[in-house]
Amino acid sequence: MCNQAVCLVAAELERQGIATVTVQLLRVVAERVGPPRALCVPFPHGYPLGAPDDPVRQHHVIEAALRLLEDGALVPPVLVDFREPMNG
Amino acid sequence: MGSLDEFSLPVRLFLRAYRWRRIDPVPWTPLAKPLAECRLALVSSAGLVVPGQAPFEDTIRGGDVSFRDIPADAEAGTLIDTHRSASYDHAGVRRDPNLAFPIARVRELVQRGRIGAVNHRHLSFMGSITAPGRLIRDTAPEAARRLVADEVDVALLVPV
């Protein structure tokens, strides 16, 4: 439900001219709801950016999300799986 | 990947039968300028509030579709978890609210020059909205109008 809620807010932001990227914890929900740009993360509910007190890992997820905003070749709806950086 | 198997049997049965709201057509705003020149706002559905704000309600049928302004300079450790869902582990967010509301992380991105600025406020919702009609019709458009008035360029949305 949390996943759907942020997707629906993202859609409204895009309608009003704000570019969005939405973290998603359930790929099946992201596929069905279809937000403009979704980054699917391999973490359990409650842990959308990976781990508490781990700024480096949280930044990895945020950076992956920001890159979706920057990729001008993507066509909506965008659904990309997050992968941990190879060298930390 | 999060999985439906994380949830209790009644929740799984509910979710399997649930009619998810398809966004169609998909609205699309391309990035208009480099991120280093963009103003960013966070939107989280982790039910976090700052001290003095009303907690989210779990007694509203269909879900609490209200939202709160979170000042961008709030310290992460002061954010209070008022999400009522028992369907996920709250321990991580209570230990470090940045996990679902990366308020300190985005300030660091400004310091690094990765983004231009953080908006003076972020927005906090609570998920568990099973009947999102009022969210779609009322509160999401109001949230968007506020961020447009703030001249926000990009938003990062994080569920929990």
gemmi code that builds the backbone of each chain (N, CA, C; Angstrom):
import gemmi

chains = {
    "A": [
        ("MET", (0.831, -1.208, 0.000), (0.000, 0.000, 0.000), (0.863, 1.255, 0.000)),
        ("CYS", (1.970, 1.191, 0.760), (2.917, 2.307, 0.755), (3.470, 2.524, -0.643)),
        ("ASN", (3.731, 1.404, -1.330), (4.284, 1.489, -2.680), (3.313, 2.193, -3.618)),
        ("GLN", (2.034, 1.805, -3.558), (1.037, 2.422, -4.428), (0.876, 3.904, -4.079)),
        ("ALA", (0.855, 4.228, -2.794), (0.617, 5.616, -2.379), (1.659, 6.557, -2.974)),
        ("VAL", (2.927, 6.199, -2.872), (3.945, 7.109, -3.413), (3.889, 7.166, -4.939)),
        ("CYS", (3.500, 6.061, -5.590), (3.342, 6.088, -7.051), (2.257, 7.085, -7.457)),
        ("LEU", (1.155, 7.076, -6.732), (0.040, 7.958, -7.091), (0.404, 9.420, -6.849)),
        ("VAL", (1.173, 9.690, -5.795), (1.644, 11.065, -5.562), (2.635, 11.458, -6.659)),
        ("ALA", (3.505, 10.534, -7.039), (4.475, 10.819, -8.101), (3.760, 11.201, -9.393)),
        ("ALA", (2.697, 10.471, -9.716), (1.964, 10.767, -10.950), (1.422, 12.189, -10.919)),
        ("GLU", (0.889, 12.598, -9.765), (0.338, 13.953, -9.683), (1.436, 15.010, -9.776)),
        ("LEU", (2.578, 14.748, -9.167), (3.699, 15.684, -9.281), (4.116, 15.831, -10.744)),
        ("GLU", (4.182, 14.727, -11.450), (4.574, 14.799, -12.868), (3.535, 15.578, -13.676)),
        ("ARG", (2.260, 15.356, -13.385), (1.212, 16.097, -14.111), (1.381, 17.595, -13.922)),
        ("GLN", (1.886, 17.979, -12.748), (2.044, 19.412, -12.464), (3.456, 19.915, -12.777)),
        ("GLY", (4.284, 19.067, -13.414), (5.544, 19.572, -13.954), (6.782, 19.309, -13.128)),
        ("ILE", (6.687, 18.393, -12.151), (7.860, 18.042, -11.353), (8.323, 16.649, -11.769)),
        ("ALA", (9.598, 16.514, -12.116), (10.146, 15.205, -12.483), (10.321, 14.370, -11.217)),
        ("THR", (9.942, 13.101, -11.284), (9.975, 12.259, -10.084), (10.707, 10.959, -10.333)),
        ("VAL", (11.242, 10.421, -9.253), (11.713, 9.040, -9.254), (11.245, 8.411, -7.948)),
        ("THR", (10.727, 7.188, -8.059), (10.043, 6.543, -6.955), (10.727, 5.225, -6.617)),
        ("VAL", (11.166, 5.095, -5.383), (11.704, 3.821, -4.917), (10.531, 2.856, -4.739)),
        ("GLN", (10.744, 1.591, -5.121), (9.682, 0.593, -4.988), (10.227, -0.684, -4.367)),
        ("LEU", (9.474, -1.206, -3.392), (9.878, -2.410, -2.675), (9.233, -3.672, -3.237)),
        ("LEU", (8.203, -3.507, -4.029), (7.497, -4.661, -4.594), (7.401, -4.474, -6.108)),
        ("ARG", (8.150, -5.265, -6.844), (8.147, -5.110, -8.305), (6.762, -5.345, -8.870)),
        ("VAL", (6.045, -6.301, -8.289), (4.724, -6.640, -8.828), (3.781, -5.446, -8.712)),
        ("VAL", (3.925, -4.673, -7.646), (3.071, -3.484, -7.494), (3.500, -2.406, -8.478)),
        ("ALA", (4.811, -2.195, -8.609), (5.302, -1.183, -9.540), (4.848, -1.495, -10.963)),
        ("GLU", (4.848, -2.782, -11.323), (4.417, -3.166, -12.671), (2.934, -2.872, -12.883)),
        ("ARG", (2.153, -3.097, -11.844), (0.705, -2.916, -12.004), (0.294, -1.454, -11.927)),
        ("VAL", (0.964, -0.686, -11.065), (0.569, 0.717, -10.872), (1.230, 1.597, -11.938)),
        ("GLY", (2.507, 1.349, -12.225), (3.160, 2.032, -13.336), (3.497, 3.492, -13.096)),
        ("PRO", (4.294, 3.815, -12.073), (4.711, 5.210, -11.879), (5.677, 5.623, -12.994)),
        ("PRO", (5.869, 6.928, -13.188), (6.714, 7.376, -14.306), (8.120, 6.784, -14.275)),
        ("ARG", (8.807, 6.874, -13.123), (10.156, 6.294, -13.003), (10.234, 5.551, -11.673)),
        ("ALA", (10.501, 4.255, -11.739), (10.577, 3.460, -10.520), (11.920, 2.742, -10.437)),
        ("LEU", (12.514, 2.787, -9.261), (13.717, 2.010, -8.968), (13.309, 0.920, -7.983)),
        ("CYS", (13.347, -0.336, -8.440), (12.960, -1.455, -7.574), (14.167, -1.894, -6.762)),
        ("VAL", (14.016, -1.920, -5.453), (15.143, -2.258, -4.580), (14.945, -3.639, -3.964)),
        ("PRO", (16.044, -4.353, -3.697), (15.965, -5.738, -3.213), (15.943, -5.825, -1.697)),
        ("PHE", (15.186, -4.956, -1.058), (15.190, -4.885, 0.400), (13.800, -5.192, 0.939)),
        ("PRO", (13.715, -5.657, 2.184), (12.398, -5.922, 2.764), (11.663, -4.625, 3.105)),
        ("HIS", (10.357, -4.746, 3.262), (9.570, -3.589, 3.694), (10.123, -3.065, 5.015)),
        ("GLY", (10.135, -1.737, 5.137), (10.717, -1.101, 6.305), (12.153, -0.669, 6.082)),
        ("TYR", (12.768, -1.142, 4.967), (14.189, -0.870, 4.707), (14.425, -0.378, 3.267)),
        ("PRO", (13.686, 0.657, 2.846), (13.714, 1.021, 1.425), (15.076, 1.488, 0.918)),
        ("LEU", (15.913, 2.049, 1.783), (17.238, 2.489, 1.330), (18.337, 1.563, 1.838)),
        ("GLY", (17.978, 0.351, 2.222), (18.976, -0.668, 2.516), (19.140, -0.974, 3.988)),
        ("ALA", (19.779, -0.058, 4.714), (20.086, -0.351, 6.106), (20.157, 0.949, 6.904)),
        ("PRO", (19.769, 0.881, 8.198), (19.888, 2.071, 9.046), (21.348, 2.355, 9.367)),
        ("ASP", (21.651, 3.596, 9.628), (23.010, 4.009, 10.021), (24.060, 3.578, 9.005)),
        ("ASP", (23.676, 3.527, 7.749), (24.604, 3.154, 6.681), (24.482, 4.186, 5.554)),
        ("PRO", (25.036, 5.384, 5.791), (24.878, 6.463, 4.806), (25.429, 6.101, 3.434)),
        ("VAL", (26.510, 5.325, 3.391), (27.102, 4.982, 2.097), (26.106, 4.179, 1.261)),
        ("ARG", (25.511, 3.169, 1.899), (24.556, 2.346, 1.156), (23.302, 3.153, 0.791)),
        ("GLN", (22.849, 3.987, 1.701), (21.685, 4.823, 1.393), (21.989, 5.722, 0.203)),
        ("HIS", (23.206, 6.263, 0.150), (23.585, 7.108, -0.984), (23.639, 6.308, -2.280)),
        ("HIS", (24.026, 5.038, -2.218), (24.051, 4.226, -3.437), (22.651, 4.126, -4.045)),
        ("VAL", (21.659, 3.903, -3.198), (20.288, 3.789, -3.703), (19.817, 5.132, -4.251)),
        ("ILE", (20.082, 6.198, -3.509), (19.651, 7.526, -3.967), (20.332, 7.879, -5.291)),
        ("GLU", (21.610, 7.566, -5.405), (22.334, 7.877, -6.639), (21.735, 7.119, -7.827)),
        ("ALA", (21.405, 5.856, -7.607), (20.782, 5.077, -8.688), (19.450, 5.704, -9.103)),
        ("ALA", (18.720, 6.207, -8.122), (17.442, 6.862, -8.424), (17.674, 8.151, -9.213)),
        ("LEU", (18.651, 8.932, -8.796), (18.917, 10.201, -9.485), (19.324, 9.957, -10.936)),
        ("ARG", (20.037, 8.860, -11.183), (20.462, 8.573, -12.563), (19.278, 8.293, -13.475)),
        ("LEU", (18.190, 7.754, -12.905), (16.991, 7.562, -13.731), (16.439, 8.911, -14.174)),
        ("LEU", (16.545, 9.901, -13.306), (16.084, 11.240, -13.684), (16.920, 11.816, -14.818)),
        ("GLU", (18.191, 11.467, -14.811), (19.113, 12.080, -15.775), (19.137, 11.376, -17.127)),
        ("ASP", (18.616, 10.164, -17.193), (18.717, 9.373, -18.419), (17.634, 9.800, -19.410)),
        ("GLY", (18.024, 10.595, -20.355), (17.075, 11.130, -21.322), (16.562, 10.123, -22.327)),
        ("ALA", (17.149, 8.925, -22.342), (16.729, 7.908, -23.314), (15.569, 7.056, -22.797)),
        ("LEU", (15.245, 7.179, -21.508), (14.205, 6.328, -20.926), (12.820, 6.769, -21.386)),
        ("VAL", (11.946, 5.775, -21.537), (10.574, 6.020, -21.975), (9.630, 5.535, -20.873)),
        ("PRO", (8.639, 6.322, -20.488), (7.752, 5.912, -19.395), (6.813, 4.781, -19.804)),
        ("PRO", (6.393, 3.959, -18.835), (6.855, 3.937, -17.448), (8.213, 3.224, -17.329)),
        ("VAL", (9.085, 3.808, -16.537), (10.443, 3.294, -16.346), (10.469, 2.401, -15.105)),
        ("LEU", (10.999, 1.192, -15.258), (11.078, 0.254, -14.138), (12.452, -0.399, -14.189)),
        ("VAL", (13.311, -0.010, -13.260), (14.700, -0.470, -13.268), (15.016, -1.119, -11.925)),
        ("ASP", (15.729, -2.246, -11.962), (16.136, -2.919, -10.722), (17.448, -2.335, -10.217)),
        ("PHE", (17.481, -2.035, -8.915), (18.702, -1.524, -8.292), (19.718, -2.648, -8.126)),
        ("ARG", (20.958, -2.332, -8.453), (22.047, -3.281, -8.195), (23.101, -2.578, -7.376)),
        ("GLU", (23.607, -3.283, -6.359), (24.644, -2.707, -5.503), (25.891, -2.450, -6.344)),
        ("PRO", (26.582, -1.334, -6.124), (27.829, -1.089, -6.843), (28.835, -2.205, -6.560)),
        ("MET", (29.630, -2.564, -7.580), (30.553, -3.696, -7.437), (31.658, -3.421, -6.416)),
        ("ASN", (32.137, -2.184, -6.380), (33.270, -1.886, -5.502), (32.865, -0.936, -4.386)),
        ("GLY", (31.790, -1.288, -3.741), (31.359, -0.571, -2.557), (30.748, 0.755, -2.853)),
    ],
    "B": [
        ("MET", (14.617, -8.168, -3.152), (13.309, -7.606, -3.486), (12.323, -7.874, -2.358)),
        ("GLY", (11.534, -6.862, -2.012), (10.431, -7.090, -1.101), (9.499, -8.115, -1.727)),
        ("SER", (8.780, -8.817, -0.896), (7.944, -9.895, -1.406), (6.628, -9.913, -0.655)),
        ("LEU", (5.580, -10.352, -1.353), (4.293, -10.498, -0.675), (4.391, -11.524, 0.445)),
        ("ASP", (5.366, -12.444, 0.337), (5.523, -13.471, 1.367), (5.951, -12.899, 2.715)),
        ("GLU", (6.369, -11.610, 2.723), (6.730, -10.998, 4.006), (5.511, -10.804, 4.893)),
        ("PHE", (4.311, -10.798, 4.290), (3.133, -10.389, 5.029), (2.389, -11.582, 5.621)),
        ("SER", (1.532, -11.286, 6.600), (0.706, -12.322, 7.212), (-0.294, -12.854, 6.183)),
        ("LEU", (-0.858, -14.027, 6.445), (-1.785, -14.645, 5.485), (-2.972, -13.733, 5.175)),
        ("PRO", (-3.640, -13.135, 6.167), (-4.775, -12.263, 5.819), (-4.353, -11.097, 4.924)),
        ("VAL", (-3.171, -10.542, 5.180), (-2.696, -9.424, 4.349), (-2.384, -9.917, 2.940)),
        ("ARG", (-1.770, -11.094, 2.841), (-1.459, -11.638, 1.513), (-2.728, -11.877, 0.701)),
        ("LEU", (-3.739, -12.416, 1.351), (-4.991, -12.684, 0.645), (-5.627, -11.381, 0.190)),
        ("PHE", (-5.573, -10.373, 1.052), (-6.123, -9.063, 0.693), (-5.386, -8.492, -0.524)),
        ("LEU", (-4.049, -8.561, -0.469), (-3.253, -7.957, -1.539), (-3.438, -8.697, -2.858)),
        ("ARG", (-3.622, -10.025, -2.784), (-3.797, -10.787, -4.025), (-5.100, -10.415, -4.725)),
        ("ALA", (-6.111, -10.071, -3.918), (-7.409, -9.729, -4.516), (-7.532, -8.237, -4.806)),
        ("TYR", (-6.561, -7.465, -4.354), (-6.669, -6.009, -4.431), (-6.545, -5.518, -5.870)),
        ("ARG", (-7.351, -4.543, -6.221), (-7.266, -3.923, -7.545), (-6.360, -2.701, -7.453)),
        ("TRP", (-5.116, -2.877, -7.882), (-4.162, -1.770, -7.851), (-4.591, -0.706, -8.860)),
        ("ARG", (-4.351, 0.573, -8.511), (-4.764, 1.680, -9.386), (-3.706, 1.923, -10.461)),
        ("ARG", (-4.014, 1.582, -11.674), (-3.064, 1.771, -12.765), (-3.010, 3.242, -13.154)),
        ("ILE", (-1.808, 3.764, -13.284), (-1.628, 5.146, -13.732), (-1.643, 5.120, -15.255)),
        ("ASP", (-2.688, 5.665, -15.856), (-2.824, 5.585, -17.304), (-3.650, 6.771, -17.793)),
        ("PRO", (-3.108, 7.599, -18.648), (-1.756, 7.550, -19.189), (-0.707, 7.929, -18.138)),
        ("VAL", (0.526, 7.532, -18.392), (1.606, 7.852, -17.459), (2.088, 9.279, -17.736)),
        ("PRO", (1.923, 10.186, -16.761), (2.413, 11.552, -16.987), (3.940, 11.570, -16.971)),
        ("TRP", (4.545, 12.522, -17.637), (5.989, 12.491, -17.791), (6.529, 13.907, -17.869)),
        ("THR", (7.395, 14.234, -16.942), (8.104, 15.516, -16.972), (9.586, 15.215, -17.088)),
        ("PRO", (10.192, 15.499, -18.240), (11.639, 15.264, -18.352), (12.411, 16.262, -17.500)),
        ("LEU", (13.605, 15.849, -17.144), (14.479, 16.754, -16.393), (14.827, 17.932, -17.305)),
        ("ALA", (14.592, 19.147, -16.812), (14.732, 20.319, -17.675), (16.118, 20.951, -17.602)),
        ("LYS", (16.894, 20.573, -16.599), (18.235, 21.162, -16.432), (19.072, 20.217, -15.603)),
        ("PRO", (20.377, 20.447, -15.515), (21.212, 19.520, -14.732), (20.764, 19.439, -13.276)),
        ("LEU", (20.914, 18.240, -12.688), (20.528, 18.077, -11.282), (21.257, 19.057, -10.377)),
        ("ALA", (22.473, 19.412, -10.752), (23.252, 20.349, -9.930), (22.620, 21.735, -9.874)),
        ("GLU", (21.591, 21.935, -10.719), (20.863, 23.214, -10.693), (19.425, 23.028, -10.220)),
        ("CYS", (19.083, 21.805, -9.804), (17.689, 21.496, -9.459), (17.431, 21.599, -7.956)),
        ("ARG", (16.183, 21.970, -7.640), (15.711, 21.971, -6.253), (14.936, 20.674, -6.023)),
        ("LEU", (15.298, 19.946, -4.987), (14.729, 18.620, -4.729), (13.876, 18.621, -3.460)),
        ("ALA", (12.786, 17.877, -3.529), (11.965, 17.619, -2.335), (11.798, 16.122, -2.164)),
        ("LEU", (11.701, 15.701, -0.924), (11.418, 14.309, -0.594), (9.924, 14.134, -0.339)),
        ("VAL", (9.419, 12.972, -0.741), (8.071, 12.559, -0.361), (8.195, 11.134, 0.154)),
        ("SER", (7.792, 10.921, 1.383), (7.880, 9.585, 1.979), (6.504, 9.169, 2.491)),
        ("SER", (6.245, 7.872, 2.467), (4.974, 7.375, 3.017), (5.210, 6.613, 4.317)),
        ("ALA", (6.300, 6.969, 5.020), (6.661, 6.244, 6.244), (5.944, 6.765, 7.485)),
        ("GLY", (5.031, 7.716, 7.320), (4.242, 8.169, 8.469), (5.046, 8.932, 9.504)),
        ("LEU", (6.117, 9.590, 9.076), (6.960, 10.334, 10.019), (6.411, 11.742, 10.228)),
        ("VAL", (6.531, 12.230, 11.443), (6.129, 13.603, 11.771), (7.230, 14.233, 12.615)),
        ("VAL", (7.203, 15.571, 12.696), (8.117, 16.256, 13.608), (7.381, 16.522, 14.913)),
        ("PRO", (8.116, 16.727, 15.999), (7.460, 16.969, 17.295), (6.456, 18.114, 17.190)),
        ("GLY", (5.272, 17.903, 17.768), (4.226, 18.908, 17.741), (3.194, 18.686, 16.652)),
        ("GLN", (3.543, 17.887, 15.638), (2.561, 17.587, 14.589), (1.659, 16.436, 15.018)),
        ("ALA", (0.426, 16.458, 14.494), (-0.504, 15.371, 14.795), (-0.007, 14.074, 14.170)),
        ("PRO", (-0.081, 12.981, 14.902), (0.277, 11.693, 14.302), (-0.728, 11.307, 13.219)),
        ("PHE", (-0.323, 10.403, 12.336), (-1.261, 9.871, 11.359), (-2.260, 8.962, 12.070)),
        ("GLU", (-3.434, 8.806, 11.451), (-4.535, 8.060, 12.063), (-4.697, 6.702, 11.383)),
        ("ASP", (-4.875, 5.683, 12.170), (-5.126, 4.378, 11.556), (-6.583, 3.964, 11.669)),
        ("THR", (-7.428, 4.877, 12.165), (-8.842, 4.531, 12.345), (-9.701, 5.028, 11.186)),
        ("ILE", (-9.084, 5.756, 10.236), (-9.850, 6.290, 9.111), (-10.055, 5.180, 8.086)),
        ("ARG", (-11.314, 4.924, 7.739), (-11.614, 3.856, 6.786), (-10.958, 4.152, 5.444)),
        ("GLY", (-10.243, 3.184, 4.918), (-9.586, 3.365, 3.622), (-8.221, 4.002, 3.717)),
        ("GLY", (-7.884, 4.526, 4.901), (-6.543, 5.082, 5.093), (-6.554, 6.587, 5.307)),
        ("ASP", (-5.498, 7.065, 5.954), (-5.314, 8.492, 6.232), (-4.562, 9.097, 5.050)),
        ("VAL", (-5.244, 9.931, 4.269), (-4.626, 10.483, 3.051), (-4.000, 11.854, 3.292)),
        ("SER", (-3.961, 12.283, 4.554), (-3.376, 13.598, 4.847), (-1.861, 13.548, 4.713)),
        ("PHE", (-1.246, 14.724, 4.718), (0.212, 14.766, 4.704), (0.696, 15.908, 5.577)),
        ("ARG", (1.970, 15.856, 5.925), (2.588, 16.863, 6.796), (3.775, 17.481, 6.067)),
        ("ASP", (3.996, 18.771, 6.299), (5.234, 19.418, 5.853), (6.325, 19.069, 6.852)),
        ("ILE", (7.469, 18.634, 6.349), (8.619, 18.364, 7.211), (9.703, 19.405, 6.875)),
        ("PRO", (10.068, 20.279, 7.827), (11.093, 21.287, 7.520), (12.396, 20.613, 7.085)),
        ("ALA", (13.001, 21.158, 6.026), (14.180, 20.510, 5.451), (15.359, 20.504, 6.409)),
        ("ASP", (15.341, 21.398, 7.390), (16.469, 21.441, 8.325), (16.222, 20.604, 9.583)),
        ("ALA", (15.131, 19.839, 9.596), (14.871, 18.977, 10.757), (15.967, 17.917, 10.870)),
        ("GLU", (16.345, 17.629, 12.073), (17.315, 16.552, 12.282), (16.594, 15.214, 12.168)),
        ("ALA", (17.219, 14.291, 11.471), (16.573, 12.994, 11.247), (16.154, 12.344, 12.563)),
        ("GLY", (16.991, 12.489, 13.579), (16.705, 11.837, 14.847), (15.482, 12.363, 15.574)),
        ("THR", (14.976, 13.525, 15.126), (13.778, 14.078, 15.774), (12.492, 13.598, 15.112)),
        ("LEU", (12.594, 12.955, 13.958), (11.384, 12.491, 13.265), (10.767, 11.326, 14.046)),
        ("ILE", (9.461, 11.368, 14.141), (8.734, 10.386, 14.955), (7.933, 9.464, 14.037)),
        ("ASP", (8.108, 8.172, 14.210), (7.385, 7.165, 13.421), (5.970, 7.020, 13.974)),
        ("THR", (4.969, 7.465, 13.190), (3.573, 7.272, 13.624), (2.828, 6.345, 12.664)),
        ("HIS", (3.576, 5.657, 11.781), (2.945, 4.680, 10.885), (2.417, 3.530, 11.730)),
        ("ARG", (1.151, 3.144, 11.498), (0.517, 2.158, 12.381), (0.570, 0.744, 11.832)),
        ("SER", (1.143, 0.573, 10.633), (1.114, -0.757, 10.023), (1.948, -1.758, 10.817)),
        ("ALA", (1.393, -2.939, 11.015), (2.132, -4.038, 11.642), (2.728, -4.961, 10.590)),
        ("SER", (2.645, -4.550, 9.315), (3.075, -5.433, 8.221), (4.532, -5.256, 7.844)),
        ("TYR", (5.267, -4.426, 8.572), (6.699, -4.325, 8.316), (7.428, -4.051, 9.621)),
        ("ASP", (8.713, -4.283, 9.610), (9.573, -4.088, 10.775), (9.912, -2.598, 10.912)),
        ("HIS", (9.508, -1.991, 12.003), (9.736, -0.559, 12.214), (11.113, -0.260, 12.806)),
        ("ALA", (11.845, -1.280, 13.194), (13.069, -1.050, 13.978), (14.098, -0.218, 13.217)),
        ("GLY", (14.243, -0.477, 11.909), (15.242, 0.247, 11.136), (14.941, 1.736, 11.059)),
        ("VAL", (13.691, 2.071, 10.737), (13.309, 3.480, 10.599), (13.376, 4.189, 11.946)),
        ("ARG", (13.026, 3.491, 13.010), (13.077, 4.137, 14.332), (14.517, 4.385, 14.752)),
        ("ARG", (15.399, 3.522, 14.315), (16.808, 3.712, 14.637), (17.423, 4.827, 13.788)),
        ("ASP", (17.044, 4.863, 12.515), (17.604, 5.861, 11.592), (16.531, 6.240, 10.571)),
        ("PRO", (15.760, 7.311, 10.853), (14.686, 7.692, 9.926), (15.161, 7.977, 8.508)),
        ("ASN", (16.457, 8.257, 8.319), (16.970, 8.441, 6.955), (16.717, 7.225, 6.075)),
        ("LEU", (16.511, 6.090, 6.685), (16.280, 4.848, 5.948), (15.070, 4.970, 5.021)),
        ("ALA", (14.052, 5.720, 5.460), (12.856, 5.918, 4.636), (12.576, 7.387, 4.370)),
        ("PHE", (13.332, 8.262, 4.988), (13.152, 9.709, 4.807), (14.555, 10.323, 4.851)),
        ("PRO", (15.301, 10.241, 3.741), (16.741, 10.551, 3.777), (17.042, 12.045, 3.845)),
        ("ILE", (16.559, 12.655, 4.891), (16.621, 14.110, 5.032), (18.069, 14.587, 5.191)),
        ("ALA", (18.897, 13.797, 5.883), (20.313, 14.177, 6.009), (21.070, 13.874, 4.721)),
        ("ARG", (20.696, 12.776, 4.064), (21.392, 12.388, 2.838), (21.238, 13.468, 1.757)),
        ("VAL", (20.040, 14.026, 1.624), (19.861, 15.006, 0.539), (20.581, 16.314, 0.863)),
        ("ARG", (20.738, 16.632, 2.144), (21.557, 17.817, 2.484), (23.019, 17.560, 2.087)),
        ("GLU", (23.461, 16.319, 2.272), (24.825, 15.970, 1.858), (24.997, 16.090, 0.343)),
        ("LEU", (23.930, 15.762, -0.399), (24.009, 15.878, -1.858), (24.177, 17.330, -2.299)),
        ("VAL", (23.587, 18.243, -1.544), (23.780, 19.672, -1.853), (25.225, 20.065, -1.567)),
        ("GLN", (25.740, 19.606, -0.424), (27.133, 19.943, -0.069), (28.107, 19.419, -1.115)),
        ("ARG", (27.786, 18.260, -1.694), (28.660, 17.677, -2.718), (28.456, 18.305, -4.094)),
        ("GLY", (27.422, 19.117, -4.232), (27.135, 19.710, -5.532), (26.389, 18.783, -6.477)),
        ("ARG", (25.898, 17.649, -5.967), (25.185, 16.695, -6.829), (23.816, 17.233, -7.213)),
        ("ILE", (23.155, 17.909, -6.261), (21.897, 18.605, -6.564), (22.081, 20.069, -6.185)),
        ("GLY", (21.203, 20.916, -6.752), (21.388, 22.342, -6.533), (20.968, 22.794, -5.150)),
        ("ALA", (19.796, 22.323, -4.713), (19.253, 22.772, -3.432), (18.228, 21.768, -2.943)),
        ("VAL", (18.001, 21.813, -1.639), (16.903, 21.064, -1.037), (15.781, 22.056, -0.778)),
        ("ASN", (14.555, 21.663, -1.115), (13.424, 22.546, -0.830), (13.312, 22.796, 0.672)),
        ("HIS", (12.681, 23.901, 1.039), (12.608, 24.233, 2.474), (11.714, 23.273, 3.242)),
        ("ARG", (10.902, 22.509, 2.502), (10.068, 21.490, 3.162), (10.021, 20.236, 2.315)),
        ("HIS", (9.869, 19.118, 3.002), (9.570, 17.847, 2.357), (8.150, 17.472, 2.781)),
        ("LEU", (7.633, 16.382, 2.192), (6.258, 15.986, 2.503), (6.225, 14.558, 3.030)),
        ("SER", (5.417, 14.375, 4.059), (5.291, 13.067, 4.705), (3.854, 12.578, 4.641)),
        ("PHE", (3.675, 11.407, 4.088), (2.384, 10.722, 4.064), (2.497, 9.461, 4.909)),
        ("MET", (1.363, 8.797, 5.132), (1.388, 7.448, 5.696), (0.760, 6.516, 4.661)),
        ("GLY", (1.444, 5.435, 4.354), (0.892, 4.454, 3.414), (-0.327, 3.773, 4.029)),
        ("SER", (-0.527, 2.521, 3.752), (-1.719, 1.807, 4.248), (-3.001, 2.455, 3.736)),
        ("ILE", (-2.927, 3.088, 2.545), (-4.122, 3.715, 1.959), (-4.738, 2.701, 1.000)),
        ("THR", (-5.797, 2.020, 1.471), (-6.417, 0.989, 0.637), (-7.437, 1.590, -0.328)),
        ("ALA", (-8.000, 2.737, 0.033), (-8.974, 3.424, -0.831), (-8.379, 4.777, -1.207)),
        ("PRO", (-7.618, 4.815, -2.303), (-6.847, 6.037, -2.599), (-7.605, 7.123, -3.350)),
        ("GLY", (-8.940, 7.025, -3.425), (-9.690, 8.019, -4.193), (-9.447, 9.443, -3.731)),
        ("ARG", (-9.482, 9.659, -2.410), (-9.285, 11.029, -1.894), (-7.834, 11.463, -2.040)),
        ("LEU", (-6.920, 10.509, -2.006), (-5.515, 10.852, -2.257), (-5.356, 11.366, -3.692)),
        ("ILE", (-5.940, 10.625, -4.649), (-5.821, 10.997, -6.057), (-6.532, 12.323, -6.328)),
        ("ARG", (-7.704, 12.491, -5.736), (-8.555, 13.645, -6.054), (-8.143, 14.897, -5.290)),
        ("ASP", (-7.736, 14.731, -4.039), (-7.563, 15.901, -3.165), (-6.122, 16.133, -2.695)),
        ("THR", (-5.593, 15.186, -1.920), (-4.360, 15.520, -1.203), (-3.110, 15.431, -2.070)),
        ("ALA", (-3.048, 14.509, -3.029), (-1.876, 14.484, -3.915), (-1.818, 15.750, -4.775)),
        ("PRO", (-2.951, 16.198, -5.366), (-2.887, 17.469, -6.102), (-2.498, 18.651, -5.206)),
        ("GLU", (-2.980, 18.676, -3.962), (-2.601, 19.763, -3.057), (-1.104, 19.695, -2.735)),
        ("ALA", (-0.603, 18.488, -2.517), (0.840, 18.324, -2.259), (1.645, 18.834, -3.457)),
        ("ALA", (1.199, 18.481, -4.657), (1.918, 18.911, -5.861), (1.866, 20.428, -6.002)),
        ("ARG", (0.716, 21.020, -5.726), (0.608, 22.489, -5.844), (1.596, 23.176, -4.905)),
        ("ARG", (1.751, 22.622, -3.689), (2.704, 23.234, -2.747), (4.120, 23.175, -3.284)),
        ("LEU", (4.491, 22.028, -3.842), (5.867, 21.897, -4.323), (6.084, 22.714, -5.590)),
        ("VAL", (5.062, 22.836, -6.424), (5.171, 23.707, -7.599), (5.353, 25.158, -7.143)),
        ("ALA", (4.582, 25.576, -6.133), (4.720, 26.946, -5.620), (6.116, 27.179, -5.047)),
        ("ASP", (6.714, 26.123, -4.525), (8.084, 26.223, -3.980), (9.149, 26.190, -5.085)),
        ("GLU", (8.694, 26.023, -6.335), (9.603, 25.914, -7.488), (10.539, 24.705, -7.366)),
        ("VAL", (9.955, 23.596, -6.909), (10.685, 22.326, -6.857), (10.797, 21.770, -8.275)),
        ("ASP", (11.962, 21.266, -8.624), (12.191, 20.677, -9.948), (12.044, 19.165, -9.941)),
        ("VAL", (12.557, 18.523, -8.880), (12.569, 17.064, -8.844), (12.142, 16.565, -7.462)),
        ("ALA", (11.531, 15.387, -7.452), (11.129, 14.783, -6.183), (11.581, 13.335, -6.144)),
        ("LEU", (12.061, 12.945, -4.974), (12.419, 11.554, -4.689), (11.365, 11.010, -3.735)),
        ("LEU", (10.712, 9.933, -4.166), (9.626, 9.373, -3.362), (10.041, 8.030, -2.791)),
        ("VAL", (9.792, 7.844, -1.505), (10.253, 6.649, -0.817), (9.103, 6.039, -0.008)),
        ("PRO", (8.743, 4.790, -0.321), (7.737, 4.094, 0.479), (8.440, 3.420, 1.661)),
        ("VAL", (7.692, 2.642, 2.431), (8.315, 1.947, 3.544), (7.843, 0.501, 3.587)),
    ],
}
model = gemmi.Model(1)
for chain_id, residues in chains.items():
    chain = gemmi.Chain(chain_id)
    for i, (resn, *xyz) in enumerate(residues, 1):
        res = gemmi.Residue()
        res.name, res.seqid = resn, gemmi.SeqId(i, " ")
        for name, pos in zip(("N", "CA", "C"), xyz):
            atom = gemmi.Atom()
            atom.name, atom.element = name, gemmi.Element(name[0])
            atom.pos, atom.b_iso = gemmi.Position(*pos), 0.0
            res.add_atom(atom)
        chain.add_residue(res)
    model.add_chain(chain)
structure = gemmi.Structure()
structure.add_model(model)
structure.setup_entities()
